[in-house]
C-alpha cells in the first residue's frame, strides 16, 4: 500500500512538472512572438520617419529631388536635395524626402512630358515612403524643382495629406528661370491658417557648379528669417 502511495505521488509530481514546463515554454514563445511583432512594427515605423535627425526638433525640411532626368545632366545628389541639406545644416532641424511610388523617367524630355500630363490632370502621384508626423514641428520648409511654374504634383500629394495649418511654412525651389513659381500661393491655398514666409530659389546649375556660393546665399536668407 505504501509503495502504491509513493508511486501515485511520483506520477502527480511528474504531471505537475510537465504542466509547469509547458506553461513556461508557451510563455517564452508568446514573449518571443511579441518581440518579433514589436521589431516588425518598429521596422515599418522607421520606414516613414524623417531621413535626417537634427538637434532642433521644431524645424522640418521636406523636399522632393531628382538625380536623373535633370536639366544639364544626371547628378550624384539632386540640386534641391543639396539645398535642403544646406537648410537642415543651418537650422539643425530634421529632414524628410518625398519618394515617389512610381519613379519618374530617366530622361529629361520624357520627365517634362509626364510632369505636364500630371499637372493637366491635377494628378496626385503616390508617395512611396510613409508620411512624417509633423505634430511637434512649428516650421516646415517645403522644397522641390519647379515644373511648369509650380511644385511637382507629387508635392501636392504631400500637401493634401499632411496638415500644416497653424505652422510657419516656407518654400524653396531650384529652377531654370521660373524662380519660386506659384509655390507661395499654392501653400496659402493648401494651408489657409499657416504663416507662409519668404522663400528661396536658385538655378539648378548654380547648385551643381558653385555649391559654396549657394550655401552662403541660403545662410543669408535664413539669417534674414531669424533661423
mmCIF file of the C-alpha atoms, coordinates in Angstrom:
data_MODEL
# 
_entry.id   MODEL 
# 
loop_
_atom_site.group_PDB 
_atom_site.id 
_atom_site.type_symbol 
_atom_site.label_atom_id 
_atom_site.label_alt_id 
_atom_site.label_comp_id 
_atom_site.label_asym_id 
_atom_site.label_entity_id 
_atom_site.label_seq_id 
_atom_site.pdbx_PDB_ins_code 
_atom_site.Cartn_x 
_atom_site.Cartn_y 
_atom_site.Cartn_z 
_atom_site.occupancy 
_atom_site.B_iso_or_equiv 
_atom_site.pdbx_formal_charge 
_atom_site.auth_seq_id 
_atom_site.auth_comp_id 
_atom_site.auth_asym_id 
_atom_site.auth_atom_id 
_atom_site.pdbx_PDB_model_num 
ATOM 1   C CA . UNK A 1 1   ? 0.000  0.000  0.000   1.00 0.00 ? 1   UNK A CA 1 
ATOM 2   C CA . UNK A 1 2   ? 2.788  2.352  0.955   1.00 0.00 ? 2   UNK A CA 1 
ATOM 3   C CA . UNK A 1 3   ? 4.539  1.635  -2.357  1.00 0.00 ? 3   UNK A CA 1 
ATOM 4   C CA . UNK A 1 4   ? 1.330  2.455  -4.262  1.00 0.00 ? 4   UNK A CA 1 
ATOM 5   C CA . UNK A 1 5   ? 1.007  5.808  -2.488  1.00 0.00 ? 5   UNK A CA 1 
ATOM 6   C CA . UNK A 1 6   ? 4.638  6.670  -3.285  1.00 0.00 ? 6   UNK A CA 1 
ATOM 7   C CA . UNK A 1 7   ? 4.113  5.681  -6.920  1.00 0.00 ? 7   UNK A CA 1 
ATOM 8   C CA . UNK A 1 8   ? 0.923  7.754  -7.106  1.00 0.00 ? 8   UNK A CA 1 
ATOM 9   C CA . UNK A 1 9   ? 2.687  10.787 -5.637  1.00 0.00 ? 9   UNK A CA 1 
ATOM 10  C CA . UNK A 1 10  ? 5.561  10.336 -8.110  1.00 0.00 ? 10  UNK A CA 1 
ATOM 11  C CA . UNK A 1 11  ? 3.109  10.341 -11.007 1.00 0.00 ? 11  UNK A CA 1 
ATOM 12  C CA . UNK A 1 12  ? 1.450  13.507 -9.691  1.00 0.00 ? 12  UNK A CA 1 
ATOM 13  C CA . UNK A 1 13  ? 4.858  15.228 -9.389  1.00 0.00 ? 13  UNK A CA 1 
ATOM 14  C CA . UNK A 1 14  ? 5.759  14.270 -12.954 1.00 0.00 ? 14  UNK A CA 1 
ATOM 15  C CA . UNK A 1 15  ? 2.424  15.572 -14.288 1.00 0.00 ? 15  UNK A CA 1 
ATOM 16  C CA . UNK A 1 16  ? 2.774  18.866 -12.400 1.00 0.00 ? 16  UNK A CA 1 
ATOM 17  C CA . UNK A 1 17  ? 6.329  19.281 -13.655 1.00 0.00 ? 17  UNK A CA 1 
ATOM 18  C CA . UNK A 1 18  ? 5.164  18.652 -17.221 1.00 0.00 ? 18  UNK A CA 1 
ATOM 19  C CA . UNK A 1 19  ? 2.356  21.220 -16.912 1.00 0.00 ? 19  UNK A CA 1 
ATOM 20  C CA . UNK A 1 20  ? 4.692  23.846 -15.434 1.00 0.00 ? 20  UNK A CA 1 
ATOM 21  C CA . UNK A 1 21  ? 7.271  23.154 -18.113 1.00 0.00 ? 21  UNK A CA 1 
ATOM 22  C CA . UNK A 1 22  ? 4.689  23.517 -20.867 1.00 0.00 ? 22  UNK A CA 1 
ATOM 23  C CA . UNK A 1 23  ? 3.407  26.823 -19.470 1.00 0.00 ? 23  UNK A CA 1 
ATOM 24  C CA . UNK A 1 24  ? 6.949  28.202 -19.213 1.00 0.00 ? 24  UNK A CA 1 
ATOM 25  C CA . UNK A 1 25  ? 7.615  27.149 -22.806 1.00 0.00 ? 25  UNK A CA 1 
ATOM 26  C CA . UNK A 1 26  ? 4.351  28.690 -24.043 1.00 0.00 ? 26  UNK A CA 1 
ATOM 27  C CA . UNK A 1 27  ? 5.106  31.914 -22.167 1.00 0.00 ? 27  UNK A CA 1 
ATOM 28  C CA . UNK A 1 28  ? 8.564  32.121 -23.703 1.00 0.00 ? 28  UNK A CA 1 
ATOM 29  C CA . UNK A 1 29  ? 7.083  31.522 -27.165 1.00 0.00 ? 29  UNK A CA 1 
ATOM 30  C CA . UNK A 1 30  ? 4.497  34.262 -26.636 1.00 0.00 ? 30  UNK A CA 1 
ATOM 31  C CA . UNK A 1 31  ? 7.180  36.685 -25.461 1.00 0.00 ? 31  UNK A CA 1 
ATOM 32  C CA . UNK A 1 32  ? 9.290  35.804 -28.467 1.00 0.00 ? 32  UNK A CA 1 
ATOM 33  C CA . UNK A 1 33  ? 6.337  36.390 -30.788 1.00 0.00 ? 33  UNK A CA 1 
ATOM 34  C CA . UNK A 1 34  ? 5.608  39.715 -29.117 1.00 0.00 ? 34  UNK A CA 1 
ATOM 35  C CA . UNK A 1 35  ? 9.238  40.755 -29.506 1.00 0.00 ? 35  UNK A CA 1 
ATOM 36  C CA . UNK A 1 36  ? 9.158  39.775 -33.163 1.00 0.00 ? 36  UNK A CA 1 
ATOM 37  C CA . UNK A 1 37  ? 5.950  41.737 -33.691 1.00 0.00 ? 37  UNK A CA 1 
ATOM 38  C CA . UNK A 1 38  ? 7.474  44.753 -31.961 1.00 0.00 ? 38  UNK A CA 1 
ATOM 39  C CA . UNK A 1 39  ? 10.573 44.522 -34.152 1.00 0.00 ? 39  UNK A CA 1 
ATOM 40  C CA . UNK A 1 40  ? 8.392  44.357 -37.260 1.00 0.00 ? 40  UNK A CA 1 
ATOM 41  C CA . UNK A 1 41  ? 6.314  47.338 -36.187 1.00 0.00 ? 41  UNK A CA 1 
ATOM 42  C CA . UNK A 1 42  ? 9.468  49.312 -35.424 1.00 0.00 ? 42  UNK A CA 1 
ATOM 43  C CA . UNK A 1 43  ? 10.861 48.480 -38.848 1.00 0.00 ? 43  UNK A CA 1 
ATOM 44  C CA . UNK A 1 44  ? 7.674  49.603 -40.549 1.00 0.00 ? 44  UNK A CA 1 
ATOM 45  C CA . UNK A 1 45  ? 7.529  52.749 -38.437 1.00 0.00 ? 45  UNK A CA 1 
ATOM 46  C CA . UNK A 1 46  ? 11.147 53.631 -39.192 1.00 0.00 ? 46  UNK A CA 1 
ATOM 47  C CA . UNK A 1 47  ? 10.360 53.471 -42.891 1.00 0.00 ? 47  UNK A CA 1 
ATOM 48  C CA . UNK A 1 48  ? 8.233  56.583 -42.503 1.00 0.00 ? 48  UNK A CA 1 
ATOM 49  C CA . UNK A 1 49  ? 10.398 58.606 -40.171 1.00 0.00 ? 49  UNK A CA 1 
ATOM 50  C CA . UNK A 1 50  ? 12.437 61.617 -41.150 1.00 0.00 ? 50  UNK A CA 1 
ATOM 51  C CA . UNK A 1 51  ? 15.572 60.743 -43.059 1.00 0.00 ? 51  UNK A CA 1 
ATOM 52  C CA . UNK A 1 52  ? 17.877 63.074 -41.147 1.00 0.00 ? 52  UNK A CA 1 
ATOM 53  C CA . UNK A 1 53  ? 17.636 63.919 -37.464 1.00 0.00 ? 53  UNK A CA 1 
ATOM 54  C CA . UNK A 1 54  ? 18.901 67.286 -36.282 1.00 0.00 ? 54  UNK A CA 1 
ATOM 55  C CA . UNK A 1 55  ? 19.228 68.968 -32.905 1.00 0.00 ? 55  UNK A CA 1 
ATOM 56  C CA . UNK A 1 56  ? 16.324 71.349 -33.449 1.00 0.00 ? 56  UNK A CA 1 
ATOM 57  C CA . UNK A 1 57  ? 13.125 69.349 -33.115 1.00 0.00 ? 57  UNK A CA 1 
ATOM 58  C CA . UNK A 1 58  ? 10.962 72.296 -34.158 1.00 0.00 ? 58  UNK A CA 1 
ATOM 59  C CA . UNK A 1 59  ? 12.084 72.509 -37.804 1.00 0.00 ? 59  UNK A CA 1 
ATOM 60  C CA . UNK A 1 60  ? 11.355 70.023 -40.594 1.00 0.00 ? 60  UNK A CA 1 
ATOM 61  C CA . UNK A 1 61  ? 12.791 70.305 -44.102 1.00 0.00 ? 61  UNK A CA 1 
ATOM 62  C CA . UNK A 1 62  ? 10.623 68.468 -46.648 1.00 0.00 ? 62  UNK A CA 1 
ATOM 63  C CA . UNK A 1 63  ? 11.917 68.055 -50.167 1.00 0.00 ? 63  UNK A CA 1 
ATOM 64  C CA . UNK A 1 64  ? 11.440 66.285 -53.480 1.00 0.00 ? 64  UNK A CA 1 
ATOM 65  C CA . UNK A 1 65  ? 14.527 66.000 -55.648 1.00 0.00 ? 65  UNK A CA 1 
ATOM 66  C CA . UNK A 1 66  ? 15.892 64.142 -58.662 1.00 0.00 ? 66  UNK A CA 1 
ATOM 67  C CA . UNK A 1 67  ? 19.264 62.806 -59.753 1.00 0.00 ? 67  UNK A CA 1 
ATOM 68  C CA . UNK A 1 68  ? 18.182 61.584 -63.212 1.00 0.00 ? 68  UNK A CA 1 
ATOM 69  C CA . UNK A 1 69  ? 16.231 63.339 -65.907 1.00 0.00 ? 69  UNK A CA 1 
ATOM 70  C CA . UNK A 1 70  ? 17.587 66.664 -64.663 1.00 0.00 ? 70  UNK A CA 1 
ATOM 71  C CA . UNK A 1 71  ? 18.246 69.648 -66.916 1.00 0.00 ? 71  UNK A CA 1 
ATOM 72  C CA . UNK A 1 72  ? 22.000 69.740 -67.515 1.00 0.00 ? 72  UNK A CA 1 
ATOM 73  C CA . UNK A 1 73  ? 22.641 66.035 -66.902 1.00 0.00 ? 73  UNK A CA 1 
ATOM 74  C CA . UNK A 1 74  ? 22.435 63.408 -64.191 1.00 0.00 ? 74  UNK A CA 1 
ATOM 75  C CA . UNK A 1 75  ? 23.669 64.134 -60.678 1.00 0.00 ? 75  UNK A CA 1 
ATOM 76  C CA . UNK A 1 76  ? 25.078 62.179 -57.761 1.00 0.00 ? 76  UNK A CA 1 
ATOM 77  C CA . UNK A 1 77  ? 22.750 64.163 -55.473 1.00 0.00 ? 77  UNK A CA 1 
ATOM 78  C CA . UNK A 1 78  ? 19.814 66.236 -56.610 1.00 0.00 ? 78  UNK A CA 1 
ATOM 79  C CA . UNK A 1 79  ? 20.048 70.021 -56.695 1.00 0.00 ? 79  UNK A CA 1 
ATOM 80  C CA . UNK A 1 80  ? 17.014 70.524 -54.468 1.00 0.00 ? 80  UNK A CA 1 
ATOM 81  C CA . UNK A 1 81  ? 18.300 67.850 -52.093 1.00 0.00 ? 81  UNK A CA 1 
ATOM 82  C CA . UNK A 1 82  ? 21.546 69.777 -51.701 1.00 0.00 ? 82  UNK A CA 1 
ATOM 83  C CA . UNK A 1 83  ? 19.678 72.993 -50.917 1.00 0.00 ? 83  UNK A CA 1 
ATOM 84  C CA . UNK A 1 84  ? 17.625 71.001 -48.395 1.00 0.00 ? 84  UNK A CA 1 
ATOM 85  C CA . UNK A 1 85  ? 20.902 69.811 -46.874 1.00 0.00 ? 85  UNK A CA 1 
ATOM 86  C CA . UNK A 1 86  ? 22.086 73.406 -46.505 1.00 0.00 ? 86  UNK A CA 1 
ATOM 87  C CA . UNK A 1 87  ? 18.833 74.390 -44.776 1.00 0.00 ? 87  UNK A CA 1 
ATOM 88  C CA . UNK A 1 88  ? 18.929 71.363 -42.488 1.00 0.00 ? 88  UNK A CA 1 
ATOM 89  C CA . UNK A 1 89  ? 22.542 72.016 -41.515 1.00 0.00 ? 89  UNK A CA 1 
ATOM 90  C CA . UNK A 1 90  ? 21.882 75.703 -40.768 1.00 0.00 ? 90  UNK A CA 1 
ATOM 91  C CA . UNK A 1 91  ? 18.633 75.210 -38.826 1.00 0.00 ? 91  UNK A CA 1 
ATOM 92  C CA . UNK A 1 92  ? 19.726 71.944 -37.136 1.00 0.00 ? 92  UNK A CA 1 
ATOM 93  C CA . UNK A 1 93  ? 16.260 70.629 -37.992 1.00 0.00 ? 93  UNK A CA 1 
ATOM 94  C CA . UNK A 1 94  ? 15.046 67.293 -39.326 1.00 0.00 ? 94  UNK A CA 1 
ATOM 95  C CA . UNK A 1 95  ? 14.553 66.442 -42.976 1.00 0.00 ? 95  UNK A CA 1 
ATOM 96  C CA . UNK A 1 96  ? 12.167 64.242 -44.924 1.00 0.00 ? 96  UNK A CA 1 
ATOM 97  C CA . UNK A 1 97  ? 12.435 63.253 -48.582 1.00 0.00 ? 97  UNK A CA 1 
ATOM 98  C CA . UNK A 1 98  ? 9.315  62.710 -50.689 1.00 0.00 ? 98  UNK A CA 1 
ATOM 99  C CA . UNK A 1 99  ? 9.945  59.497 -52.640 1.00 0.00 ? 99  UNK A CA 1 
ATOM 100 C CA . UNK A 1 100 ? 7.543  58.612 -55.484 1.00 0.00 ? 100 UNK A CA 1 
ATOM 101 C CA . UNK A 1 101 ? 5.897  55.195 -55.558 1.00 0.00 ? 101 UNK A CA 1 
ATOM 102 C CA . UNK A 1 102 ? 6.475  55.087 -59.312 1.00 0.00 ? 102 UNK A CA 1 
ATOM 103 C CA . UNK A 1 103 ? 9.808  56.503 -60.393 1.00 0.00 ? 103 UNK A CA 1 
ATOM 104 C CA . UNK A 1 104 ? 9.806  59.279 -62.958 1.00 0.00 ? 104 UNK A CA 1 
ATOM 105 C CA . UNK A 1 105 ? 11.548 58.621 -66.313 1.00 0.00 ? 105 UNK A CA 1 
ATOM 106 C CA . UNK A 1 106 ? 15.327 58.863 -66.523 1.00 0.00 ? 106 UNK A CA 1 
ATOM 107 C CA . UNK A 1 107 ? 15.248 61.257 -69.471 1.00 0.00 ? 107 UNK A CA 1 
ATOM 108 C CA . UNK A 1 108 ? 14.722 65.000 -69.077 1.00 0.00 ? 108 UNK A CA 1 
ATOM 109 C CA . UNK A 1 109 ? 12.333 65.495 -72.014 1.00 0.00 ? 109 UNK A CA 1 
ATOM 110 C CA . UNK A 1 110 ? 10.246 62.474 -71.039 1.00 0.00 ? 110 UNK A CA 1 
ATOM 111 C CA . UNK A 1 111 ? 10.062 63.689 -67.459 1.00 0.00 ? 111 UNK A CA 1 
ATOM 112 C CA . UNK A 1 112 ? 8.818  67.114 -68.574 1.00 0.00 ? 112 UNK A CA 1 
ATOM 113 C CA . UNK A 1 113 ? 6.035  65.453 -70.588 1.00 0.00 ? 113 UNK A CA 1 
ATOM 114 C CA . UNK A 1 114 ? 4.990  63.314 -67.637 1.00 0.00 ? 114 UNK A CA 1 
ATOM 115 C CA . UNK A 1 115 ? 5.091  66.355 -65.377 1.00 0.00 ? 115 UNK A CA 1 
ATOM 116 C CA . UNK A 1 116 ? 2.863  68.362 -67.713 1.00 0.00 ? 116 UNK A CA 1 
ATOM 117 C CA . UNK A 1 117 ? 0.387  65.495 -68.056 1.00 0.00 ? 117 UNK A CA 1 
ATOM 118 C CA . UNK A 1 118 ? 0.165  65.179 -64.266 1.00 0.00 ? 118 UNK A CA 1 
ATOM 119 C CA . UNK A 1 119 ? -0.452 68.907 -63.987 1.00 0.00 ? 119 UNK A CA 1 
ATOM 120 C CA . UNK A 1 120 ? -3.116 68.887 -66.718 1.00 0.00 ? 120 UNK A CA 1 
ATOM 121 C CA . UNK A 1 121 ? -4.889 66.020 -64.943 1.00 0.00 ? 121 UNK A CA 1 
ATOM 122 C CA . UNK A 1 122 ? -4.434 67.580 -61.499 1.00 0.00 ? 122 UNK A CA 1 
ATOM 123 C CA . UNK A 1 123 ? -2.914 64.221 -60.566 1.00 0.00 ? 123 UNK A CA 1 
ATOM 124 C CA . UNK A 1 124 ? -1.743 63.133 -57.136 1.00 0.00 ? 124 UNK A CA 1 
ATOM 125 C CA . UNK A 1 125 ? 1.097  60.632 -57.680 1.00 0.00 ? 125 UNK A CA 1 
ATOM 126 C CA . UNK A 1 126 ? 1.537  58.178 -54.809 1.00 0.00 ? 126 UNK A CA 1 
ATOM 127 C CA . UNK A 1 127 ? 4.316  58.675 -52.276 1.00 0.00 ? 127 UNK A CA 1 
ATOM 128 C CA . UNK A 1 128 ? 6.307  55.535 -51.525 1.00 0.00 ? 128 UNK A CA 1 
ATOM 129 C CA . UNK A 1 129 ? 7.519  56.263 -48.005 1.00 0.00 ? 129 UNK A CA 1 
ATOM 130 C CA . UNK A 1 130 ? 5.190  56.828 -45.069 1.00 0.00 ? 130 UNK A CA 1 
ATOM 131 C CA . UNK A 1 131 ? 4.388  60.441 -44.313 1.00 0.00 ? 131 UNK A CA 1 
ATOM 132 C CA . UNK A 1 132 ? 6.096  62.099 -41.335 1.00 0.00 ? 132 UNK A CA 1 
ATOM 133 C CA . UNK A 1 133 ? 4.381  63.003 -38.092 1.00 0.00 ? 133 UNK A CA 1 
ATOM 134 C CA . UNK A 1 134 ? 4.557  66.806 -38.139 1.00 0.00 ? 134 UNK A CA 1 
ATOM 135 C CA . UNK A 1 135 ? 2.849  67.439 -34.811 1.00 0.00 ? 135 UNK A CA 1 
ATOM 136 C CA . UNK A 1 136 ? 5.994  68.614 -32.980 1.00 0.00 ? 136 UNK A CA 1 
ATOM 137 C CA . UNK A 1 137 ? 7.249  70.956 -35.712 1.00 0.00 ? 137 UNK A CA 1 
ATOM 138 C CA . UNK A 1 138 ? 6.492  74.672 -35.722 1.00 0.00 ? 138 UNK A CA 1 
ATOM 139 C CA . UNK A 1 139 ? 8.299  75.437 -39.012 1.00 0.00 ? 139 UNK A CA 1 
ATOM 140 C CA . UNK A 1 140 ? 8.229  73.327 -42.173 1.00 0.00 ? 140 UNK A CA 1 
ATOM 141 C CA . UNK A 1 141 ? 10.290 74.127 -45.271 1.00 0.00 ? 141 UNK A CA 1 
ATOM 142 C CA . UNK A 1 142 ? 8.949  72.569 -48.486 1.00 0.00 ? 142 UNK A CA 1 
ATOM 143 C CA . UNK A 1 143 ? 11.271 72.349 -51.468 1.00 0.00 ? 143 UNK A CA 1 
ATOM 144 C CA . UNK A 1 144 ? 11.275 70.939 -54.992 1.00 0.00 ? 144 UNK A CA 1 
ATOM 145 C CA . UNK A 1 145 ? 12.331 71.750 -58.539 1.00 0.00 ? 145 UNK A CA 1 
ATOM 146 C CA . UNK A 1 146 ? 9.831  73.949 -60.354 1.00 0.00 ? 146 UNK A CA 1 
ATOM 147 C CA . UNK A 1 147 ? 7.939  72.011 -63.020 1.00 0.00 ? 147 UNK A CA 1 
ATOM 148 C CA . UNK A 1 148 ? 5.812  74.103 -65.365 1.00 0.00 ? 148 UNK A CA 1 
ATOM 149 C CA . UNK A 1 149 ? 5.662  77.041 -62.974 1.00 0.00 ? 149 UNK A CA 1 
ATOM 150 C CA . UNK A 1 150 ? 4.760  75.181 -59.792 1.00 0.00 ? 150 UNK A CA 1 
ATOM 151 C CA . UNK A 1 151 ? 5.576  72.386 -57.399 1.00 0.00 ? 151 UNK A CA 1 
ATOM 152 C CA . UNK A 1 152 ? 5.605  68.885 -58.958 1.00 0.00 ? 152 UNK A CA 1 
ATOM 153 C CA . UNK A 1 153 ? 2.225  67.262 -58.371 1.00 0.00 ? 153 UNK A CA 1 
ATOM 154 C CA . UNK A 1 154 ? 3.744  64.706 -56.018 1.00 0.00 ? 154 UNK A CA 1 
ATOM 155 C CA . UNK A 1 155 ? 4.431  67.593 -53.627 1.00 0.00 ? 155 UNK A CA 1 
ATOM 156 C CA . UNK A 1 156 ? 0.721  68.380 -53.839 1.00 0.00 ? 156 UNK A CA 1 
ATOM 157 C CA . UNK A 1 157 ? 0.098  64.793 -52.750 1.00 0.00 ? 157 UNK A CA 1 
ATOM 158 C CA . UNK A 1 158 ? 2.109  65.573 -49.630 1.00 0.00 ? 158 UNK A CA 1 
ATOM 159 C CA . UNK A 1 159 ? 0.180  68.790 -49.035 1.00 0.00 ? 159 UNK A CA 1 
ATOM 160 C CA . UNK A 1 160 ? -3.189 67.076 -49.365 1.00 0.00 ? 160 UNK A CA 1 
ATOM 161 C CA . UNK A 1 161 ? -2.249 64.513 -46.738 1.00 0.00 ? 161 UNK A CA 1 
ATOM 162 C CA . UNK A 1 162 ? -0.214 66.498 -44.194 1.00 0.00 ? 162 UNK A CA 1 
ATOM 163 C CA . UNK A 1 163 ? -1.911 69.290 -42.251 1.00 0.00 ? 163 UNK A CA 1 
ATOM 164 C CA . UNK A 1 164 ? 0.426  72.239 -41.684 1.00 0.00 ? 164 UNK A CA 1 
ATOM 165 C CA . UNK A 1 165 ? -2.214 74.761 -40.643 1.00 0.00 ? 165 UNK A CA 1 
ATOM 166 C CA . UNK A 1 166 ? -1.082 76.791 -37.654 1.00 0.00 ? 166 UNK A CA 1 
ATOM 167 C CA . UNK A 1 167 ? 2.589  76.355 -38.555 1.00 0.00 ? 167 UNK A CA 1 
ATOM 168 C CA . UNK A 1 168 ? 5.127  78.505 -40.369 1.00 0.00 ? 168 UNK A CA 1 
ATOM 169 C CA . UNK A 1 169 ? 5.592  77.171 -43.907 1.00 0.00 ? 169 UNK A CA 1 
ATOM 170 C CA . UNK A 1 170 ? 8.432  78.266 -46.179 1.00 0.00 ? 170 UNK A CA 1 
ATOM 171 C CA . UNK A 1 171 ? 9.007  77.312 -49.841 1.00 0.00 ? 171 UNK A CA 1 
ATOM 172 C CA . UNK A 1 172 ? 12.350 76.744 -51.522 1.00 0.00 ? 172 UNK A CA 1 
ATOM 173 C CA . UNK A 1 173 ? 12.997 75.745 -55.115 1.00 0.00 ? 173 UNK A CA 1 
ATOM 174 C CA . UNK A 1 174 ? 15.530 75.066 -57.807 1.00 0.00 ? 174 UNK A CA 1 
ATOM 175 C CA . UNK A 1 175 ? 14.582 76.210 -61.294 1.00 0.00 ? 175 UNK A CA 1 
ATOM 176 C CA . UNK A 1 176 ? 15.863 77.344 -64.658 1.00 0.00 ? 176 UNK A CA 1 
ATOM 177 C CA . UNK A 1 177 ? 14.290 80.780 -64.832 1.00 0.00 ? 177 UNK A CA 1 
ATOM 178 C CA . UNK A 1 178 ? 10.951 80.130 -63.099 1.00 0.00 ? 178 UNK A CA 1 
ATOM 179 C CA . UNK A 1 179 ? 12.085 81.234 -59.646 1.00 0.00 ? 179 UNK A CA 1 
ATOM 180 C CA . UNK A 1 180 ? 9.622  80.268 -56.924 1.00 0.00 ? 180 UNK A CA 1 
ATOM 181 C CA . UNK A 1 181 ? 6.794  79.897 -59.431 1.00 0.00 ? 181 UNK A CA 1 
ATOM 182 C CA . UNK A 1 182 ? 3.427  79.964 -57.669 1.00 0.00 ? 182 UNK A CA 1 
ATOM 183 C CA . UNK A 1 183 ? 4.638  77.951 -54.675 1.00 0.00 ? 183 UNK A CA 1 
ATOM 184 C CA . UNK A 1 184 ? 3.757  80.617 -52.079 1.00 0.00 ? 184 UNK A CA 1 
ATOM 185 C CA . UNK A 1 185 ? 0.234  80.918 -53.481 1.00 0.00 ? 185 UNK A CA 1 
ATOM 186 C CA . UNK A 1 186 ? -0.136 77.130 -53.515 1.00 0.00 ? 186 UNK A CA 1 
ATOM 187 C CA . UNK A 1 187 ? 0.946  76.923 -49.882 1.00 0.00 ? 187 UNK A CA 1 
ATOM 188 C CA . UNK A 1 188 ? -1.502 79.639 -48.839 1.00 0.00 ? 188 UNK A CA 1 
ATOM 189 C CA . UNK A 1 189 ? -4.377 77.851 -50.568 1.00 0.00 ? 189 UNK A CA 1 
ATOM 190 C CA . UNK A 1 190 ? -3.413 74.482 -49.095 1.00 0.00 ? 190 UNK A CA 1 
ATOM 191 C CA . UNK A 1 191 ? -2.864 75.877 -45.602 1.00 0.00 ? 191 UNK A CA 1 
ATOM 192 C CA . UNK A 1 192 ? -5.033 78.988 -45.100 1.00 0.00 ? 192 UNK A CA 1 
ATOM 193 C CA . UNK A 1 193 ? -4.231 79.066 -41.381 1.00 0.00 ? 193 UNK A CA 1 
ATOM 194 C CA . UNK A 1 194 ? -0.464 78.739 -41.834 1.00 0.00 ? 194 UNK A CA 1 
ATOM 195 C CA . UNK A 1 195 ? 2.038  81.599 -41.955 1.00 0.00 ? 195 UNK A CA 1 
ATOM 196 C CA . UNK A 1 196 ? 3.827  81.499 -45.317 1.00 0.00 ? 196 UNK A CA 1 
ATOM 197 C CA . UNK A 1 197 ? 7.157  83.289 -45.266 1.00 0.00 ? 197 UNK A CA 1 
ATOM 198 C CA . UNK A 1 198 ? 9.618  84.456 -47.904 1.00 0.00 ? 198 UNK A CA 1 
ATOM 199 C CA . UNK A 1 199 ? 11.031 81.559 -49.903 1.00 0.00 ? 199 UNK A CA 1 
ATOM 200 C CA . UNK A 1 200 ? 14.387 80.840 -51.501 1.00 0.00 ? 200 UNK A CA 1 
ATOM 201 C CA . UNK A 1 201 ? 15.162 79.952 -55.093 1.00 0.00 ? 201 UNK A CA 1 
ATOM 202 C CA . UNK A 1 202 ? 18.263 79.357 -57.169 1.00 0.00 ? 202 UNK A CA 1 
ATOM 203 C CA . UNK A 1 203 ? 19.080 77.849 -60.531 1.00 0.00 ? 203 UNK A CA 1 
ATOM 204 C CA . UNK A 1 204 ? 19.906 74.182 -60.513 1.00 0.00 ? 204 UNK A CA 1 
ATOM 205 C CA . UNK A 1 205 ? 23.165 74.773 -62.338 1.00 0.00 ? 205 UNK A CA 1 
ATOM 206 C CA . UNK A 1 206 ? 24.225 77.185 -59.600 1.00 0.00 ? 206 UNK A CA 1 
ATOM 207 C CA . UNK A 1 207 ? 23.928 74.379 -57.083 1.00 0.00 ? 207 UNK A CA 1 
ATOM 208 C CA . UNK A 1 208 ? 25.765 71.999 -59.383 1.00 0.00 ? 208 UNK A CA 1 
ATOM 209 C CA . UNK A 1 209 ? 28.605 74.347 -60.321 1.00 0.00 ? 209 UNK A CA 1 
ATOM 210 C CA . UNK A 1 210 ? 29.008 76.597 -57.267 1.00 0.00 ? 210 UNK A CA 1 
ATOM 211 C CA . UNK A 1 211 ? 27.524 74.926 -54.172 1.00 0.00 ? 211 UNK A CA 1 
ATOM 212 C CA . UNK A 1 212 ? 29.583 77.026 -51.751 1.00 0.00 ? 212 UNK A CA 1 
ATOM 213 C CA . UNK A 1 213 ? 28.054 80.222 -53.102 1.00 0.00 ? 213 UNK A CA 1 
ATOM 214 C CA . UNK A 1 214 ? 24.556 78.740 -52.882 1.00 0.00 ? 214 UNK A CA 1 
ATOM 215 C CA . UNK A 1 215 ? 25.198 77.626 -49.315 1.00 0.00 ? 215 UNK A CA 1 
ATOM 216 C CA . UNK A 1 216 ? 26.200 81.206 -48.464 1.00 0.00 ? 216 UNK A CA 1 
ATOM 217 C CA . UNK A 1 217 ? 23.024 82.530 -50.114 1.00 0.00 ? 217 UNK A CA 1 
ATOM 218 C CA . UNK A 1 218 ? 20.914 80.021 -48.175 1.00 0.00 ? 218 UNK A CA 1 
ATOM 219 C CA . UNK A 1 219 ? 22.557 81.036 -44.894 1.00 0.00 ? 219 UNK A CA 1 
ATOM 220 C CA . UNK A 1 220 ? 21.940 84.739 -45.597 1.00 0.00 ? 220 UNK A CA 1 
ATOM 221 C CA . UNK A 1 221 ? 18.305 84.035 -46.407 1.00 0.00 ? 221 UNK A CA 1 
ATOM 222 C CA . UNK A 1 222 ? 17.851 82.006 -43.223 1.00 0.00 ? 222 UNK A CA 1 
ATOM 223 C CA . UNK A 1 223 ? 19.575 84.687 -41.162 1.00 0.00 ? 223 UNK A CA 1 
ATOM 224 C CA . UNK A 1 224 ? 17.057 87.172 -42.532 1.00 0.00 ? 224 UNK A CA 1 
ATOM 225 C CA . UNK A 1 225 ? 14.219 84.888 -41.432 1.00 0.00 ? 225 UNK A CA 1 
ATOM 226 C CA . UNK A 1 226 ? 15.712 84.501 -37.981 1.00 0.00 ? 226 UNK A CA 1 
ATOM 227 C CA . UNK A 1 227 ? 16.968 80.922 -38.349 1.00 0.00 ? 227 UNK A CA 1 
# 
